Amino acid sequence: MSVWFVYMIRAANNALYTGISTNVDHRVTEHASGRGSKYLRGRAPLTLEYRRRIGDQRLALAVERGLKSLTKTQKERIVVSAPSRARLLRILGARSPSGSRSS
């Protein structure tokens, strides 16, 4: 089973892009070279601001969706506070793979 991460990249326009990957460094390189998300093309320089090991793909998708639903201010708080996996799951109300809320 692959281990999935959630990450946030800051673009030159100060926007925070959120994604998931099993290899964040490789994915950031893809984004920087223009082979990643269309949104980030032409928005260099790109800076990896946050990454957190999440676990399985299903949970990573739920965390990504939760992060994307936050306001810019809330996302900035996540970047600054760099919460642990457990804290991030609590903030987002995401459920751990066992189906119960993370503690």
C-alpha positions, 0 to 999 in steps of 0.5 A: 500500500502506498503512503499518500501525502498532502501538500501546499505550494505557494505560487508567485501570485501568493496563491496556495495550491493544494494537492496529494501525492505519494512522492511530493518532491517529484510532484513539486518538480513536475509542477515547476517544470510545467508538467503538473497542474495547469493552474500552476503553469506560468505562476513560478517561482513555486515554493513548497510551503507544507507537506504532511504524511496522511496515509491511504489515498482515500483519506488523502483525497478527503484531506485535500478536499477539506483544505481546498474548502478553507479560506485563504486565511485558514490555509495560511494558518495551516502553513504557519502552524504546520499541524501534525497529522492528527491535528490536521485531521481534527481541524478538517473533521476528516475520518481516519481509515478505521472510520472513526475520528482521529484523536 
